[in-house]
Structure formats: structure tokens, C-alpha cells
Amino acid sequence: GRREIPYVIPDGSNAPALRVVELTGDDEPETLDKNVLGEERYGRLGVADFDDDGQLGIAYPNASRALGYAEHETNPYDIVQYDGDDNAPPLAVMGGVRLGKRGGERIYWVNADDEVRYVTQARPTDVKSPSSSYDIGVGDNVGVGSARALEGNGMPRWPVVDSSRNPGAILAVNGQYRVLNESEKTARVPVAWVDVVASPRRELVFALDNGFLYYVKTTSFGTPTSRTILRVEGVPRLHIELETGVAPGVGRVAGSR
């Protein structure tokens, strides 16, 4: 099948456009929506199979400030319309998670009050919040990442930065939250699960206010542990712009098995 990267780019006339580009570069980028929300902090896109058709789509904040959804060669539509309450517009779309064998994936997002919300395909007008109560950290960007299992076929967890600026994780099945490092200096920007040290479990990679990347192990999950700076050949060279954050990792940063 096609392997594509979604992105938002100014198109020179209207609001920014939502596009996807095929990884081989053989095709021209496809525009899924000509007008999306282009204000600061509204840029994180989520990937999910919301309608359970076997094809991944993009969930995003659209120009009408709703939670929009678009797929390849289909017309985009609103999943959750903007109505002035605490559901939309989404500050950042966290993506989709499938928690059962039936129906499409749940789509999760962070609302304008820095709270997590989600909706299911079976009840698209019934917006819910996880059972636990917590606020996501919002600063130069929004402190969330894509959900993944920490090892094997375990339950997916969302990597986040909370409002106290600690990196942590939300268990998708019940919304349970755990702090992983009590730094209180973590930048409130996107974070990611990455296999940094070739351990059985993925590590949480995040940035501090100085822009340097750190990671924290999850082998003692639920007990806050110390952080370690990411190094390349022994030198801490990995530095990011705080408006951007950390993208999901592919492969390993260091070590081998």
C-alpha cells in the first residue's frame, strides 16, 4: 500500500492546506483539505482509521475550528463541530487507538482548556473525557505524542507533558496517568516513545527548556526516575526548536540487540 506523510503548508491564497506526500516521491502531493486552521499551536495532526474502512485518515483542526477528518480521494468532513464549548477546537490531535475488535479507532485530542477528549465511530456526537483528571502542558506547542505499546503487544499509552511540566504517560484503555520524571522543567512541546537504549521497553524522549533532548526509562513504570541526556558519540548534540517538538522515532537511537 501507499506510505505517506501528512503535513500542513501555506498555499499562497487561503488558509494553510492539508496535504499528504507519498514516500517514494513518485506522485505529486495530494491536497486533502484546502483550508485548515493555521493559527499557532493548532498544527499537530493525528492518524487513525476512524470509519473502520481499512484506510488510515488524518484528523486535524479544520478552518471551521472543528475536529476534521480526511482520507485519500474522499471529501473531508467534521467529526466534532465547533460549538463554543470545551470540545472543539482541538489544540492538538493525539491520534487514534483501537481498544476493541469492532468499530473504528477512537480519536483523542487536547481541547482549548488543555484537557483530553475522545470520540468513537459508534457515537461520534458523544464526546468523552478519560476517567482520570489531568491537564496537558501547553506552551510553545502542546505536550503530547502518538500512542504506542511500550513493549510487544501491550496496551498503548500516550506520551505527554503535564501542566506541571513533568513527562508522563496516559494508559489508553482507562485514562490512568503516571508521572515518569519529576523534572518540572520539561518543554511543553510534542514528545515521543523511542527505543533509545535497546531495552525491552521504549523510552520517553522529551526536551527541556534549553532545547536539548532527554529520555527517561519506563522499566519501573509508575515510579518517577531520573532523566538522561541523549548523546551522539558521547556528545549531547540533539537539539530542537521548541515550536517543533519531538517526532515519533523510527528504529533505534543507540545500542543493539
C-alpha positions as CSV (number, residue, x, y, z in Angstrom):
1,G,0.0,0.0,0.0
2,R,0.9,3.7,-0.1
3,R,3.1,5.1,2.6
4,E,2.5,8.8,3.0
5,I,3.4,11.7,5.3
6,P,0.7,14.3,6.2
7,Y,1.6,17.9,6.5
8,V,0.2,21.4,6.6
9,I,1.6,24.1,4.3
10,P,0.5,27.6,3.2
11,D,-0.9,27.5,-0.3
12,G,-0.5,31.2,-1.1
13,S,-4.1,32.2,-1.2
14,N,-6.4,30.9,1.5
15,A,-5.7,29.3,4.9
16,P,-3.0,26.6,5.0
17,A,-3.7,23.4,3.2
18,L,-3.6,19.8,4.5
19,R,-1.6,17.6,2.1
20,V,0.0,14.1,2.0
21,V,3.1,13.1,0.1
22,E,4.0,9.6,-0.9
23,L,7.3,8.5,0.5
24,T,8.7,7.3,-2.8
25,G,8.3,10.7,-4.3
26,D,6.7,9.3,-7.5
27,D,3.4,11.2,-7.1
28,E,2.6,14.8,-6.6
29,P,1.4,15.8,-3.1
30,E,-2.3,15.3,-2.7
31,T,-4.4,18.1,-1.1
32,L,-6.9,16.6,1.3
33,D,-8.4,19.9,2.6
34,K,-7.7,23.3,1.0
35,N,-8.3,25.3,4.2
36,V,-7.3,24.2,7.7
37,L,-6.7,26.0,11.0
38,G,-3.4,27.7,10.7
39,E,-3.0,29.5,14.0
40,E,-0.1,28.9,16.3
41,R,-0.4,25.7,18.4
42,Y,-3.0,24.1,16.2
43,G,-0.6,22.2,14.0
44,R,-0.4,18.6,15.4
45,L,-2.2,16.1,13.1
46,G,-3.4,12.7,14.1
47,V,-3.6,9.5,12.1
48,A,-6.5,7.0,12.6
49,D,-8.9,4.6,10.9
50,F,-11.9,6.3,12.4
51,D,-14.5,4.9,10.0
52,D,-13.1,1.3,10.1
53,D,-12.7,1.1,6.3
54,G,-9.2,-0.3,6.5
55,Q,-7.7,3.0,5.3
56,L,-5.9,5.5,7.5
57,G,-7.2,9.0,7.6
58,I,-6.0,12.3,9.0
59,A,-7.7,14.0,12.0
60,Y,-6.9,17.7,12.3
61,P,-8.3,21.2,13.3
62,N,-10.0,22.5,10.2
63,A,-10.8,26.0,9.1
64,S,-14.2,26.0,10.8
65,R,-12.4,25.2,14.1
66,A,-13.9,21.7,14.2
67,L,-12.2,18.3,14.5
68,G,-12.0,17.4,10.9
69,Y,-11.2,14.1,9.2
70,A,-9.9,13.4,5.6
71,E,-8.8,10.4,3.6
72,H,-7.2,9.7,0.3
73,E,-9.6,10.6,-2.6
74,T,-12.5,11.4,-0.3
75,N,-14.2,14.6,0.8
76,P,-13.2,15.8,4.3
77,Y,-15.9,16.1,7.0
78,D,-16.4,17.3,10.6
79,I,-16.2,14.7,13.3
80,V,-16.9,17.1,16.1
81,Q,-18.2,20.6,15.2
82,Y,-17.1,23.8,16.9
83,D,-19.9,24.9,19.2
84,G,-18.1,27.2,21.6
85,D,-17.9,24.7,24.4
86,D,-14.9,22.7,25.7
87,N,-14.9,20.1,22.9
88,A,-13.5,22.0,20.0
89,P,-11.4,23.5,18.5
90,P,-8.7,20.9,19.2
91,L,-5.4,22.4,20.2
92,A,-3.6,19.2,19.1
93,V,-4.9,15.9,17.8
94,M,-3.2,13.0,19.6
95,G,-4.3,10.3,17.1
96,G,-6.3,7.1,17.1
97,V,-6.3,4.0,19.3
98,R,-8.3,0.8,18.7
99,L,-9.3,-0.7,22.0
100,G,-11.6,-3.5,20.8
101,K,-12.1,-5.8,17.8
102,R,-15.1,-4.0,16.5
103,G,-15.6,-0.5,15.2
104,G,-13.1,2.2,14.1
105,E,-10.4,3.7,16.3
106,R,-11.1,6.3,19.0
107,I,-9.7,9.7,18.1
108,Y,-8.2,11.6,21.0
109,W,-7.3,15.3,21.1
110,V,-6.5,18.2,23.5
111,N,-9.1,20.9,23.8
112,A,-8.7,24.6,24.3
113,D,-8.8,24.1,28.1
114,D,-5.8,21.7,27.9
115,E,-7.9,18.7,28.6
116,V,-8.0,15.3,26.8
117,R,-11.2,14.4,24.9
118,Y,-12.1,11.5,22.7
119,V,-14.9,10.3,20.4
120,T,-15.8,6.9,18.9
121,Q,-17.2,6.0,15.5
122,A,-20.2,4.4,17.1
123,R,-21.2,7.6,18.9
124,P,-19.5,10.5,17.0
125,T,-21.6,13.1,18.8
126,D,-20.9,11.8,22.3
127,V,-17.6,13.4,23.3
128,K,-16.0,11.9,26.3
129,S,-13.1,12.5,28.6
130,P,-10.8,9.9,30.1
131,S,-11.7,8.7,33.6
132,S,-8.7,10.3,35.2
133,S,-8.4,14.1,35.6
134,Y,-5.2,15.9,34.4
135,D,-4.2,18.9,32.2
136,I,-1.8,18.7,29.3
137,G,1.1,21.2,29.2
138,V,0.7,23.9,26.6
139,G,3.4,26.4,25.8
140,D,5.3,27.0,22.5
141,N,3.4,23.9,21.3
142,V,1.4,21.1,23.0
143,G,3.0,18.4,25.1
144,V,1.5,15.2,23.5
145,G,2.7,12.4,21.2
146,S,1.4,9.3,19.4
147,A,0.2,6.3,21.5
148,R,2.3,3.1,21.3
149,A,2.7,0.0,23.4
150,L,5.9,0.2,25.5
151,E,6.8,-3.4,24.6
152,G,5.4,-6.1,22.5
153,N,1.6,-6.3,22.2
154,G,1.0,-4.4,25.4
155,M,-1.7,-1.7,25.9
156,P,-1.0,1.6,24.1
157,R,0.0,4.7,26.2
158,W,0.0,8.3,25.2
159,P,3.3,10.1,26.0
160,V,2.6,13.6,27.4
161,V,3.9,16.6,29.3
162,D,1.5,17.5,32.1
163,S,0.6,21.0,33.2
164,S,3.3,20.8,36.0
165,R,5.8,20.2,33.2
166,N,6.6,16.6,34.1
167,P,6.8,13.9,31.3
168,G,4.4,11.1,31.8
169,A,2.1,8.6,30.2
170,I,-1.7,8.0,29.8
171,L,-2.9,4.4,29.6
172,A,-5.4,4.5,26.7
173,V,-7.8,1.8,28.0
174,N,-8.7,3.7,31.2
175,G,-7.1,7.1,31.1
176,Q,-4.8,6.3,34.1
177,Y,-1.9,8.8,34.2
178,R,1.6,8.2,35.6
179,V,4.5,10.7,36.0
180,L,7.8,9.3,34.7
181,N,10.2,12.1,35.7
182,E,9.6,14.9,38.2
183,S,11.7,17.5,36.4
184,E,9.2,20.3,36.2
185,K,11.5,21.8,33.5
186,T,10.2,19.8,30.5
187,A,9.3,21.9,27.5
188,R,5.6,21.8,26.7
189,V,6.1,20.5,23.2
190,P,5.4,17.2,21.4
191,V,7.1,14.1,22.8
192,A,7.6,10.5,21.6
193,W,8.3,6.9,22.5
194,V,11.6,5.7,21.1
195,D,13.8,2.6,21.6
196,V,16.9,4.6,22.7
197,V,19.0,2.0,24.6
198,A,17.8,-1.3,23.1
199,S,16.0,-2.3,26.2
200,P,12.8,-4.4,26.3
201,R,10.7,-1.3,26.7
202,R,10.6,2.0,24.8
203,E,11.8,5.2,26.4
204,L,10.1,8.6,26.6
205,V,12.0,11.2,24.7
206,F,11.4,14.9,25.6
207,A,13.0,18.3,25.5
208,L,13.9,20.7,28.3
209,D,13.6,24.5,28.0
210,N,17.1,24.7,26.6
211,G,16.1,22.6,23.6
212,F,18.3,19.6,24.4
213,L,16.7,16.1,24.2
214,Y,16.5,13.8,27.2
215,Y,15.0,10.4,27.8
216,V,13.6,8.5,30.8
217,K,13.3,4.8,31.1
218,T,10.0,3.0,31.6
219,T,11.2,-0.3,33.1
220,S,10.0,0.9,36.6
221,F,6.7,2.2,35.2
222,G,4.7,4.2,37.7
223,T,7.8,5.2,39.8
224,P,9.4,8.5,38.7
225,T,13.0,8.0,37.7
226,S,16.0,10.2,36.7
227,R,16.4,11.5,33.1
228,T,19.4,11.1,30.8
229,I,20.5,13.4,28.1
230,L,20.6,12.0,24.6
231,R,24.1,11.8,23.2
232,V,25.6,11.2,19.8
233,E,29.1,9.7,20.0
234,G,29.2,10.8,23.7
235,V,28.3,14.4,22.9
236,P,24.8,15.9,23.6
237,R,24.2,17.2,20.1
238,L,20.5,16.6,19.7
239,H,18.8,20.0,20.0
240,I,15.4,21.1,18.7
241,E,13.4,24.2,18.2
242,L,10.7,24.4,20.9
243,E,8.0,25.3,18.4
244,T,8.5,21.9,16.8
245,G,9.0,19.2,19.5
246,V,9.9,15.5,19.1
247,A,8.5,13.3,16.3
248,P,7.9,9.6,16.7
249,G,11.1,7.6,16.4
250,V,11.8,5.0,13.7
251,G,14.4,2.5,14.6
252,R,16.9,2.9,17.5
253,V,19.0,5.9,18.6
254,A,21.8,3.8,20.1
255,G,22.7,0.3,21.2
256,S,22.0,-3.0,19.6
257,R,20.5,-6.4,20.4
